[in-house]
Protein backbone atom coordinates (compact mmCIF):
# COMPACT_ATOMS: atom_id res chain seq x y z
CA UNK A 1 0.00 0.00 0.00
CA UNK A 2 1.36 3.41 -0.91
CA UNK A 3 1.80 6.19 1.61
CA UNK A 4 -1.09 8.14 0.05
CA UNK A 5 -3.39 5.11 0.23
CA UNK A 6 -2.42 4.56 3.85
CA UNK A 7 -3.13 8.21 4.70
CA UNK A 8 -6.50 8.00 2.95
CA UNK A 9 -7.37 4.83 4.88
CA UNK A 10 -6.40 6.52 8.16
CA UNK A 11 -8.52 9.57 7.27
CA UNK A 12 -11.51 7.36 6.46
CA UNK A 13 -11.01 5.32 9.65
CA UNK A 14 -10.93 8.44 11.81
CA UNK A 15 -13.96 9.89 10.02
CA UNK A 16 -15.88 6.65 10.54
CA UNK A 17 -14.93 6.55 14.21
CA UNK A 18 -16.13 10.13 14.62
CA UNK A 19 -19.40 9.28 12.87
CA UNK A 20 -19.90 6.25 15.14
CA UNK A 21 -19.29 8.45 18.18
CA UNK A 22 -21.94 10.95 17.04
CA UNK A 23 -24.34 8.07 16.36
CA UNK A 24 -23.80 6.65 19.85
CA UNK A 25 -24.17 10.04 21.53
CA UNK A 26 -27.50 10.53 19.75
CA UNK A 27 -28.76 7.35 21.39
CA UNK A 28 -27.43 8.46 24.78
CA UNK A 29 -29.51 11.63 24.37
CA UNK A 30 -32.57 9.56 23.38
CA UNK A 31 -32.16 7.25 26.40
CA UNK A 32 -31.90 10.26 28.73
CA UNK A 33 -34.97 11.84 27.12
CA UNK A 34 -36.99 8.63 27.54
CA UNK A 35 -35.98 8.35 31.17
CA UNK A 36 -36.73 12.04 31.81
CA UNK A 37 -40.17 11.74 30.25
CA UNK A 38 -40.90 8.63 32.27
CA UNK A 39 -39.72 10.38 35.45
CA UNK A 40 -42.06 13.33 34.88
CA UNK A 41 -44.96 10.99 34.09
CA UNK A 42 -44.27 8.91 37.21
CA UNK A 43 -44.22 11.98 39.43
CA UNK A 44 -47.42 13.35 37.90
CA UNK A 45 -49.21 10.04 38.42
CA UNK A 46 -47.96 9.77 42.00
CA UNK A 47 -49.39 13.22 42.69
CA UNK A 48 -52.68 12.35 41.00
CA UNK A 49 -53.06 9.10 42.91
CA UNK A 50 -52.21 10.68 46.26
CA UNK A 51 -54.79 13.42 45.68
CA UNK A 52 -57.54 10.93 44.75
CA UNK A 53 -56.61 7.88 46.79
CA UNK A 54 -59.62 8.31 49.10
CA UNK A 55 -61.90 7.43 46.18
CA UNK A 56 -59.85 4.47 45.00
CA UNK A 57 -59.09 0.97 46.21
CA UNK A 58 -56.56 2.05 48.83
CA UNK A 59 -54.31 -1.00 48.89
CA UNK A 60 -53.94 -1.19 45.11
CA UNK A 61 -53.53 2.57 44.95
CA UNK A 62 -50.66 2.59 47.45
CA UNK A 63 -48.96 -0.35 45.73
CA UNK A 64 -49.25 1.57 42.44
CA UNK A 65 -47.77 4.67 44.09
CA UNK A 66 -44.84 2.59 45.34
CA UNK A 67 -44.42 1.20 41.81
CA UNK A 68 -44.37 4.69 40.30
CA UNK A 69 -41.89 5.76 42.96
CA UNK A 70 -39.61 2.81 42.13
CA UNK A 71 -39.89 3.57 38.42
CA UNK A 72 -38.92 7.18 39.21
CA UNK A 73 -35.81 6.06 41.07
CA UNK A 74 -34.87 3.70 38.23
CA UNK A 75 -35.35 6.54 35.72
CA UNK A 76 -33.07 8.78 37.76
CA UNK A 77 -30.42 6.04 37.58
CA UNK A 78 -30.62 6.23 33.78
CA UNK A 79 -30.20 9.98 33.74
CA UNK A 80 -27.40 10.08 36.29
CA UNK A 81 -24.13 10.12 34.36
CA UNK A 82 -21.80 7.15 34.30
CA UNK A 83 -18.17 8.08 34.19
CA UNK A 84 -16.10 5.12 33.01
CA UNK A 85 -12.54 6.23 32.59
CA UNK A 86 -9.49 4.62 31.12
CA UNK A 87 -7.38 7.03 33.13
CA UNK A 88 -5.11 8.87 30.72
CA UNK A 89 -6.93 9.03 27.38
CA UNK A 90 -7.05 12.11 25.18
CA UNK A 91 -10.77 12.12 24.31
CA UNK A 92 -12.90 11.44 27.41
CA UNK A 93 -13.41 14.68 29.33
CA UNK A 94 -12.52 13.20 32.72
CA UNK A 95 -9.27 11.84 31.25
CA UNK A 96 -8.48 15.21 29.69
CA UNK A 97 -8.72 16.81 33.13
CA UNK A 98 -6.04 14.48 34.50
CA UNK A 99 -3.57 16.85 32.83
CA UNK A 100 -2.22 19.64 35.02
CA UNK A 101 -3.13 22.40 32.59
CA UNK A 102 -4.38 23.07 29.03
CA UNK A 103 -0.84 23.36 27.71
CA UNK A 104 0.08 19.85 28.88
CA UNK A 105 -3.04 18.44 27.23
CA UNK A 106 -2.39 20.37 24.04
CA UNK A 107 1.21 19.17 23.93
CA UNK A 108 0.19 15.52 24.36
CA UNK A 109 -2.64 15.84 21.85
CA UNK A 110 -0.44 17.39 19.18
CA UNK A 111 2.23 14.71 19.42
CA UNK A 112 -0.19 11.78 18.98
CA UNK A 113 -0.01 10.04 15.61
CA UNK A 114 -3.10 9.26 13.55
CA UNK A 115 -3.05 5.54 14.37
CA UNK A 116 -3.10 6.21 18.11
CA UNK A 117 -5.77 8.88 17.64
CA UNK A 118 -7.97 6.35 15.82
CA UNK A 119 -7.30 3.87 18.61
CA UNK A 120 -8.25 6.45 21.27
CA UNK A 121 -11.42 7.25 19.36
CA UNK A 122 -12.35 3.58 19.05
CA UNK A 123 -11.80 3.05 22.80
CA UNK A 124 -14.01 6.04 23.56
CA UNK A 125 -16.72 4.55 21.33
CA UNK A 126 -16.48 1.30 23.28
CA UNK A 127 -16.90 3.13 26.61
CA UNK A 128 -19.88 5.11 25.28
CA UNK A 129 -21.42 1.85 24.00
CA UNK A 130 -21.02 0.33 27.44
CA UNK A 131 -22.79 3.29 29.06
CA UNK A 132 -25.49 3.17 26.39
CA UNK A 133 -26.10 -0.53 26.97
CA UNK A 134 -26.59 0.10 30.70
CA UNK A 135 -28.87 3.09 30.11
CA UNK A 136 -31.23 1.16 27.84
CA UNK A 137 -31.23 -1.91 30.08
CA UNK A 138 -32.20 0.22 33.09
CA UNK A 139 -34.76 2.13 30.98
CA UNK A 140 -36.46 -1.16 30.11
CA UNK A 141 -36.71 -2.01 33.83
CA UNK A 142 -38.22 1.38 34.53
CA UNK A 143 -40.80 0.92 31.77
CA UNK A 144 -41.78 -2.54 33.08
CA UNK A 145 -42.22 -1.18 36.62
CA UNK A 146 -44.15 1.81 35.24
CA UNK A 147 -46.51 -0.43 33.24
CA UNK A 148 -47.07 -2.66 36.27
CA UNK A 149 -47.89 0.38 38.41
CA UNK A 150 -50.23 1.65 35.69
CA UNK A 151 -52.06 -1.69 35.63
CA UNK A 152 -52.43 -1.52 39.41
CA UNK A 153 -53.69 2.08 39.13
CA UNK A 154 -56.34 1.03 36.65
CA UNK A 155 -57.38 -1.85 38.88
CA UNK A 156 -57.68 0.51 41.84
CA UNK A 157 -59.97 2.77 39.80
CA UNK A 158 -62.14 -0.10 38.56
CA UNK A 159 -62.50 -1.89 41.87
N, CA, C and O of each residue as an XYZ file, in Angstrom:
636
protein
N       0.848     -1.171      0.000
C       0.000      0.000      0.000
C       0.898      1.241      0.000
O       1.870      1.316      0.752
N       0.567      2.185     -0.831
C       1.363      3.407     -0.907
C       1.086      4.285      0.301
O       0.122      4.077      1.038
N       1.951      5.266      0.484
C       1.797      6.193      1.606
C       0.493      6.979      1.488
O      -0.189      7.208      2.486
N       0.147      7.391      0.265
C      -1.092      8.139      0.049
C      -2.320      7.278      0.349
O      -3.292      7.758      0.933
N      -2.272      6.009     -0.051
C      -3.386      5.114      0.232
C      -3.528      4.884      1.738
O      -4.636      4.834      2.270
N      -2.404      4.747      2.399
C      -2.417      4.558      3.846
C      -2.993      5.791      4.548
O      -3.787      5.659      5.480
N      -2.601      6.977      4.110
C      -3.131      8.206      4.698
C      -4.637      8.331      4.458
O      -5.380      8.763      5.340
N      -5.077      7.952      3.263
C      -6.503      8.004      2.951
C      -7.275      7.015      3.819
O      -8.359      7.336      4.307
N      -6.732      5.826      4.015
C      -7.366      4.827      4.882
C      -7.449      5.332      6.323
O      -8.466      5.141      6.990
N      -6.389      5.970      6.802
C      -6.404      6.524      8.155
C      -7.444      7.633      8.287
O      -8.141      7.717      9.299
N      -7.551      8.484      7.267
C      -8.525      9.569      7.275
C      -9.947      9.002      7.316
O     -10.792      9.479      8.073
N     -10.195      7.990      6.503
C     -11.510      7.360      6.462
C     -11.810      6.682      7.807
O     -12.926      6.779      8.317
N     -10.822      6.005      8.369
C     -11.010      5.323      9.653
C     -11.363      6.319     10.753
O     -12.268      6.077     11.552
N     -10.650      7.431     10.789
C     -10.935      8.440     11.808
C     -12.311      9.060     11.583
O     -13.053      9.289     12.538
N     -12.648      9.327     10.338
C     -13.959      9.894     10.018
C     -15.070      8.933     10.428
O     -16.081      9.356     10.989
N     -14.890      7.651     10.151
C     -15.883      6.654     10.536
C     -16.019      6.573     12.053
O     -17.132      6.490     12.573
N     -14.901      6.595     12.761
C     -14.931      6.546     14.212
C     -15.664      7.758     14.781
O     -16.422      7.632     15.742
N     -15.444      8.909     14.199
C     -16.129     10.126     14.622
C     -17.631     10.012     14.362
O     -18.447     10.404     15.197
N     -17.982      9.476     13.204
C     -19.396      9.280     12.868
C     -20.047      8.308     13.855
O     -21.164      8.552     14.310
N     -19.374      7.229     14.186
C     -19.895      6.252     15.143
C     -20.111      6.918     16.500
O     -21.116      6.675     17.168
N     -19.159      7.760     16.901
C     -19.294      8.453     18.183
C     -20.541      9.344     18.193
O     -21.291      9.350     19.169
N     -20.758     10.085     17.125
C     -21.941     10.951     17.036
C     -23.223     10.115     17.068
O     -24.202     10.494     17.709
N     -23.208      8.994     16.382
C     -24.345      8.073     16.364
C     -24.644      7.573     17.777
O     -25.798      7.580     18.206
N     -23.627      7.148     18.490
C     -23.804      6.651     19.854
C     -24.308      7.747     20.781
O     -25.197      7.510     21.600
N     -23.751      8.937     20.660
C     -24.165     10.038     21.529
C     -25.622     10.428     21.279
O     -26.317     10.855     22.201
N     -26.082     10.282     20.042
C     -27.497     10.526     19.753
C     -28.363      9.574     20.578
O     -29.370      9.989     21.151
N     -27.979      8.322     20.637
C     -28.765      7.351     21.390
C     -28.638      7.548     22.904
O     -29.557      7.198     23.644
N     -27.540      8.090     23.364
C     -27.431      8.456     24.782
C     -28.454      9.557     25.085
O     -29.145      9.504     26.102
N     -28.544     10.535     24.214
C     -29.508     11.625     24.375
C     -30.938     11.090     24.366
O     -31.771     11.519     25.164
N     -31.219     10.150     23.459
C     -32.566      9.561     23.379
C     -32.887      8.784     24.663
O     -33.994      8.894     25.190
N     -31.940      8.012     25.161
C     -32.163      7.253     26.401
C     -32.444      8.198     27.566
O     -33.349      7.953     28.365
N     -31.671      9.275     27.661
C     -31.898     10.256     28.728
C     -33.260     10.929     28.586
O     -33.934     11.187     29.583
N     -33.664     11.211     27.351
C     -34.973     11.839     27.117
C     -36.099     10.888     27.505
O     -37.081     11.310     28.115
N     -35.967      9.610     27.157
C     -36.991      8.630     27.540
C     -37.101      8.548     29.060
O     -38.200      8.567     29.616
N     -35.974      8.458     29.711
C     -35.977      8.348     31.171
C     -36.534      9.623     31.814
O     -37.259      9.545     32.806
N     -36.208     10.775     31.266
C     -36.725     12.038     31.809
C     -38.233     12.122     31.650
O     -38.937     12.528     32.574
N     -38.727     11.741     30.484
C     -40.168     11.744     30.254
C     -40.886     10.789     31.195
O     -41.937     11.117     31.745
N     -40.315      9.613     31.374
C     -40.897      8.629     32.274
C     -40.878      9.138     33.715
O     -41.832      8.916     34.462
N     -39.809      9.811     34.106
C     -39.718     10.378     35.450
C     -40.832     11.402     35.686
O     -41.508     11.365     36.715
N     -41.016     12.303     34.740
C     -42.063     13.327     34.876
C     -43.439     12.668     34.947
O     -44.272     13.047     35.770
N     -43.672     11.692     34.091
C     -44.959     10.994     34.087
C     -45.188     10.260     35.408
O     -46.288     10.303     35.959
N     -44.163      9.592     35.911
C     -44.271      8.907     37.207
C     -44.653      9.885     38.312
O     -45.566      9.621     39.095
N     -43.957     11.005     38.372
C     -44.217     11.979     39.434
C     -45.619     12.582     39.320
O     -46.280     12.825     40.330
N     -46.060     12.817     38.105
C     -47.416     13.355     37.905
C     -48.462     12.338     38.357
O     -49.446     12.704     39.000
N     -48.253     11.071     38.025
C     -49.213     10.037     38.416
C     -49.203      9.792     39.928
O     -50.245      9.520     40.524
N     -48.029      9.891     40.538
C     -47.960      9.772     42.000
C     -48.801     10.871     42.634
O     -49.589     10.610     43.542
N     -48.635     12.082     42.163
C     -49.393     13.215     42.693
C     -50.892     13.008     42.493
O     -51.681     13.229     43.412
N     -51.276     12.589     41.307
C     -52.682     12.354     41.001
C     -53.274     11.274     41.907
O     -54.371     11.435     42.443
N     -52.546     10.184     42.070
C     -53.064      9.099     42.911
C     -53.153      9.505     44.383
O     -54.108      9.143     45.070
N     -52.178     10.241     44.858
C     -52.214     10.675     46.262
C     -53.409     11.611     46.498
O     -54.080     11.529     47.526
N     -53.657     12.489     45.541
C     -54.789     13.417     45.678
C     -56.135     12.694     45.680
O     -57.066     13.124     46.360
N     -56.246     11.597     44.922
C     -57.539     10.932     44.755
C     -57.604      9.556     45.401
O     -58.534      8.795     45.133
N     -56.653      9.228     46.231
C     -56.612      7.879     46.790
C     -57.775      7.554     47.707
O     -58.056      6.378     47.937
N     -58.459      8.554     48.236
C     -59.616      8.307     49.100
C     -60.733      7.620     48.301
O     -61.484      6.808     48.843
N     -60.831      7.952     47.021
C     -61.899      7.427     46.177
C     -61.512      6.131     45.469
O     -62.304      5.586     44.700
N     -60.345      5.652     45.712
C     -59.853      4.468     45.004
C     -59.659      3.312     45.965
O     -59.704      3.486     47.183
N     -59.446      2.140     45.411
C     -59.088      0.973     46.211
C     -57.743      1.275     46.852
O     -56.720      1.291     46.167
N     -57.731      1.513     48.138
C     -56.564      2.049     48.826
C     -55.325      1.167     48.734
O     -54.226      1.669     48.502
N     -55.489     -0.125     48.912
C     -54.310     -1.004     48.889
C     -53.673     -1.009     47.500
O     -52.460     -0.841     47.370
N     -54.484     -1.200     46.473
C     -53.941     -1.195     45.105
C     -53.356      0.167     44.757
O     -52.329      0.258     44.083
N     -54.006      1.209     45.213
C     -53.526      2.570     44.948
C     -52.144      2.789     45.549
O     -51.254      3.315     44.880
N     -51.955      2.389     46.808
C     -50.658      2.592     47.449
C     -49.573      1.695     46.839
O     -48.411      2.094     46.764
N     -49.943      0.505     46.411
C     -48.963     -0.350     45.726
C     -48.564      0.292     44.400
O     -47.393      0.262     44.021
N     -49.541      0.873     43.692
C     -49.248      1.575     42.436
C     -48.334      2.782     42.691
O     -47.399      3.033     41.931
N     -48.614      3.515     43.755
C     -47.772      4.674     44.092
C     -46.342      4.223     44.362
O     -45.391      4.868     43.919
N     -46.187      3.125     45.082
C     -44.843      2.586     45.340
C     -44.175      2.186     44.024
O     -42.985      2.430     43.827
N     -44.953      1.567     43.118
C     -44.417      1.196     41.809
C     -43.951      2.409     41.018
O     -42.867      2.397     40.434
N     -44.773      3.463     41.000
C     -44.367      4.692     40.305
C     -43.123      5.307     40.947
O     -42.248      5.831     40.259
N     -43.062      5.233     42.255
C     -41.891      5.762     42.960
C     -40.635      4.964     42.569
O     -39.584      5.547     42.303
N     -40.752      3.638     42.536
C     -39.607      2.809     42.127
C     -39.201      3.097     40.678
O     -38.014      3.183     40.362
N     -40.185      3.241     39.818
C     -39.894      3.571     38.420
C     -39.192      4.927     38.318
O     -38.315      5.118     37.476
N     -39.584      5.862     39.182
C     -38.924      7.178     39.210
C     -37.455      7.042     39.600
O     -36.581      7.641     38.974
N     -37.197      6.260     40.625
C     -35.807      6.063     41.068
C     -34.980      5.385     39.971
O     -33.834      5.759     39.722
N     -35.575      4.391     39.328
C     -34.872      3.701     38.235
C     -34.589      4.679     37.101
O     -33.502      4.659     36.523
N     -35.556      5.532     36.779
C     -35.355      6.538     35.720
C     -34.233      7.501     36.075
O     -33.447      7.883     35.208
N     -34.153      7.892     37.326
C     -33.067      8.778     37.761
C     -31.718      8.091     37.561
O     -30.735      8.740     37.205
N     -31.672      6.789     37.788
C     -30.421      6.041     37.580
C     -29.991      6.061     36.113
O     -28.798      6.017     35.815
N     -30.952      6.128     35.204
C     -30.623      6.226     33.776
C     -30.016      7.587     33.470
O     -29.027      7.695     32.744
N     -30.621      8.615     34.033
C     -30.197      9.984     33.736
C     -28.854     10.310     34.380
O     -28.033     11.020     33.799
N     -28.639      9.794     35.569
C     -27.401     10.084     36.291
C     -26.201      9.619     35.468
O     -26.170      8.473     35.019
N     -25.225     10.482     35.268
C     -24.127     10.119     34.361
C     -23.234      9.002     34.904
O     -22.972      8.906     36.103
N     -22.789      8.184     33.994
C     -21.803      7.147     34.303
C     -20.470      7.679     33.807
O     -20.400      8.259     32.724
N     -19.448      7.496     34.558
C     -18.169      8.076     34.193
C     -17.066      7.015     34.099
O     -16.110      7.044     34.875
N     -17.197      6.084     33.154
C     -16.103      5.125     33.014
C     -14.880      5.848     32.474
O     -14.994      6.692     31.585
N     -13.742      5.528     32.996
C     -12.538      6.230     32.585
C     -11.394      5.257     32.426
O     -11.167      4.389     33.269
N     -10.678      5.416     31.330
C      -9.487      4.618     31.120
C      -8.306      5.187     31.881
O      -7.310      4.494     32.092
N      -8.406      6.451     32.298
C      -7.379      7.032     33.129
C      -6.557      8.124     32.471
O      -6.426      9.213     33.031
N      -6.002      7.864     31.301
C      -5.107      8.873     30.716
C      -5.364      9.096     29.230
O      -4.462      9.501     28.497
N      -6.589      8.835     28.782
C      -6.929      9.028     27.376
C      -6.927     10.496     26.980
O      -6.798     11.381     27.825
N      -7.070     10.738     25.692
C      -7.051     12.105     25.176
C      -8.417     12.588     24.692
O      -8.535     13.706     24.192
N      -9.455     11.748     24.837
C     -10.768     12.120     24.310
C     -11.798     12.299     25.416
O     -12.513     13.302     25.420
N     -11.900     11.366     26.351
C     -12.899     11.443     27.411
C     -12.597     12.633     28.315
O     -11.456     12.834     28.731
N     -13.628     13.416     28.614
C     -13.409     14.679     29.327
C     -12.804     14.490     30.710
O     -12.020     15.334     31.144
N     -13.134     13.425     31.411
C     -12.517     13.199     32.721
C     -11.025     12.871     32.566
O     -10.206     13.269     33.394
N     -10.685     12.147     31.502
C      -9.274     11.836     31.249
C      -8.491     13.095     30.857
O      -7.335     13.266     31.243
N      -9.137     13.960     30.093
C      -8.484     15.213     29.691
C      -8.096     16.019     30.931
O      -7.024     16.622     30.980
N      -8.974     16.022     31.921
C      -8.724     16.808     33.131
C      -7.677     16.203     34.058
O      -7.352     16.796     35.086
N      -7.139     15.021     33.708
C      -6.040     14.476     34.505
C      -4.745     15.223     34.214
O      -3.764     15.084     34.945
N      -4.745     16.022     33.138
C      -3.570     16.854     32.833
C      -3.548     18.048     33.780
O      -4.595     18.508     34.236
N      -2.368     18.536     34.069
C      -2.220     19.642     35.018
C      -2.745     20.969     34.494
O      -3.171     21.826     35.268
N      -2.711     21.136     33.167
C      -3.126     22.403     32.586
C      -3.433     22.202     31.099
O      -3.129     21.145     30.546
N      -4.030     23.202     30.450
C      -4.377     23.068     29.034
C      -3.150     22.879     28.135
O      -3.220     22.198     27.113
N      -2.053     23.475     28.518
C      -0.841     23.356     27.706
C      -0.323     21.921     27.680
O       0.112     21.433     26.637
N      -0.370     21.244     28.829
C       0.075     19.845     28.882
C      -0.817     18.982     27.993
O      -0.327     18.130     27.251
N      -2.122     19.204     28.071
C      -3.040     18.437     27.229
C      -2.778     18.726     25.756
O      -2.696     17.807     24.941
N      -2.650     19.983     25.424
C      -2.393     20.370     24.038
C      -1.107     19.739     23.517
O      -1.071     19.243     22.391
N      -0.062     19.757     24.319
C       1.215     19.171     23.929
C       1.062     17.665     23.650
O       1.551     17.165     22.637
N       0.389     16.961     24.545
C       0.189     15.521     24.362
C      -0.699     15.235     23.152
O      -0.455     14.290     22.401
N      -1.724     16.056     22.974
C      -2.637     15.838     21.852
C      -1.929     16.056     20.518
O      -2.138     15.295     19.573
N      -1.103     17.080     20.440
C      -0.443     17.393     19.176
C       0.644     16.383     18.788
O       0.987     16.260     17.613
N       1.178     15.670     19.767
C       2.230     14.711     19.418
C       1.702     13.305     19.117
O       2.476     12.415     18.763
N       0.383     13.101     19.258
C      -0.185     11.780     18.982
C      -0.241     11.547     17.469
O      -0.572     12.459     16.711
N       0.077     10.344     17.039
C      -0.012     10.038     15.613
C      -1.434      9.571     15.279
O      -2.218      9.243     16.169
N      -1.744      9.548     13.997
C      -3.102      9.260     13.552
C      -3.560      7.866     13.984
O      -4.730      7.684     14.320
N      -2.674      6.898     13.982
C      -3.047      5.537     14.369
C      -3.474      5.484     15.833
O      -4.460      4.830     16.173
N      -2.734      6.169     16.692
C      -3.103      6.211     18.106
C      -4.363      7.040     18.339
O      -5.149      6.740     19.238
N      -4.556      8.078     17.533
C      -5.771      8.883     17.640
C      -6.992      8.046     17.267
O      -8.027      8.126     17.928
N      -6.874      7.251     16.217
C      -7.966      6.355     15.824
C      -8.220      5.337     16.936
O      -9.370      5.031     17.251
N      -7.162      4.825     17.517
C      -7.296      3.870     18.614
C      -7.998      4.510     19.813
O      -8.891      3.903     20.404
N      -7.602      5.724     20.174
C      -8.248      6.452     21.274
C      -9.733      6.660     20.981
O     -10.578      6.487     21.860
N     -10.036      7.025     19.761
C     -11.421      7.255     19.362
C     -12.230      5.962     19.446
O     -13.366      5.969     19.921
N     -11.661      4.873     18.995
C     -12.347      3.579     19.051
C     -12.591      3.166     20.504
O     -13.663      2.654     20.827
N     -11.614      3.381     21.378
C     -11.796      3.052     22.801
C     -12.921      3.889     23.401
O     -13.746      3.378     24.158
N     -12.950      5.167     23.060
C     -14.009      6.041     23.562
C     -15.374      5.538     23.092
O     -16.335      5.548     23.861
N     -15.463      5.102     21.845
C     -16.724      4.554     21.332
C     -17.138      3.316     22.117
O     -18.323      3.113     22.382
N     -16.168      2.493     22.488
C     -16.476      1.302     23.277
C     -17.045      1.700     24.640
O     -18.041      1.131     25.088
N     -16.415      2.678     25.300
C     -16.897      3.135     26.611
C     -18.307      3.730     26.507
O     -19.153      3.473     27.363
N     -18.555      4.519     25.464
C     -19.881      5.105     25.283
C     -20.905      3.995     25.026
O     -22.029      4.062     25.523
N     -20.522      2.982     24.256
C     -21.421      1.854     23.998
C     -21.761      1.125     25.285
O     -22.899      0.695     25.473
N     -20.802      0.985     26.156
C     -21.024      0.330     27.439
C     -22.025      1.121     28.279
O     -22.932      0.543     28.878
N     -21.861      2.428     28.321
C     -22.794      3.293     29.058
C     -24.182      3.205     28.429
O     -25.187      3.117     29.133
N     -24.226      3.230     27.116
C     -25.491      3.174     26.391
C     -26.231      1.867     26.667
O     -27.446      1.864     26.867
N     -25.504      0.774     26.675
C     -26.096     -0.533     26.975
C     -26.749     -0.516     28.361
O     -27.868     -1.000     28.531
N     -26.055      0.033     29.332
C     -26.588      0.102     30.698
C     -27.814      1.010     30.768
O     -28.800      0.677     31.426
N     -27.750      2.160     30.087
C     -28.870      3.094     30.112
C     -30.140      2.450     29.562
O     -31.207      2.576     30.164
N     -30.035      1.764     28.429
C     -31.228      1.157     27.837
C     -31.726     -0.037     28.640
O     -32.932     -0.274     28.711
N     -30.824     -0.783     29.238
C     -31.232     -1.906     30.083
C     -32.020     -1.391     31.289
O     -33.071     -1.935     31.628
N     -31.515     -0.355     31.925
C     -32.197      0.220     33.089
C     -33.513      0.881     32.661
O     -34.502      0.811     33.391
N     -33.537      1.522     31.487
C     -34.764      2.135     30.982
C     -35.855      1.075     30.794
O     -37.020      1.310     31.116
N     -35.472     -0.083     30.275
C     -36.455     -1.161     30.111
C     -37.045     -1.577     31.461
O     -38.251     -1.802     31.566
N     -36.206     -1.681     32.490
C     -36.709     -2.014     33.825
C     -37.694     -0.956     34.307
O     -38.746     -1.279     34.860
N     -37.351      0.285     34.096
C     -38.219      1.378     34.531
C     -39.569      1.315     33.818
O     -40.610      1.546     34.432
N     -39.548      1.008     32.539
C     -40.797      0.915     31.774
C     -41.652     -0.248     32.286
O     -42.867     -0.105     32.421
N     -41.035     -1.388     32.571
C     -41.784     -2.539     33.084
C     -42.427     -2.197     34.435
O     -43.594     -2.514     34.662
N     -41.672     -1.557     35.322
C     -42.223     -1.180     36.624
C     -43.334     -0.149     36.439
O     -44.359     -0.212     37.118
N     -43.137      0.797     35.526
C     -44.154      1.807     35.244
C     -45.443      1.153     34.739
O     -46.531      1.484     35.209
N     -45.324      0.232     33.788
C     -46.510     -0.428     33.240
C     -47.231     -1.262     34.301
O     -48.460     -1.320     34.321
N     -46.470     -1.898     35.171
C     -47.069     -2.657     36.271
C     -47.830     -1.723     37.204
O     -48.952     -2.028     37.611
N     -47.229     -0.596     37.543
C     -47.894      0.379     38.408
C     -49.141      0.937     37.725
O     -50.154      1.177     38.382
N     -49.074      1.140     36.429
C     -50.233      1.646     35.686
C     -51.370      0.630     35.718
O     -52.530      1.001     35.900
N     -51.045     -0.640     35.544
C     -52.062     -1.687     35.630
C     -52.707     -1.687     37.019
O     -53.928     -1.789     37.141
N     -51.893     -1.575     38.050
C     -52.433     -1.516     39.412
C     -53.289     -0.268     39.621
O     -54.300     -0.319     40.320
N     -52.891      0.843     39.022
C     -53.689      2.083     39.132
C     -55.060      1.877     38.497
O     -56.083      2.261     39.062
N     -55.066      1.274     37.331
C     -56.335      1.032     36.652
C     -57.220      0.087     37.463
O     -58.430      0.289     37.563
N     -56.613     -0.934     38.034
C     -57.376     -1.854     38.876
C     -57.941     -1.155     40.106
O     -59.050     -1.462     40.545
N     -57.175     -0.210     40.665
C     -57.676      0.508     41.843
C     -58.838      1.427     41.477
O     -59.711      1.685     42.306
N     -58.854      1.918     40.249
C     -59.968      2.768     39.795
C     -61.205      1.911     39.540
O     -62.318      2.308     39.884
N     -61.015      0.752     38.944
C     -62.136     -0.100     38.555
C     -62.703     -0.943     39.701
O     -63.793     -1.502     39.580
N     -61.977     -1.033     40.797
C     -62.502     -1.893     41.867
C     -63.095     -1.083     43.017
O     -63.577     -1.658     43.993
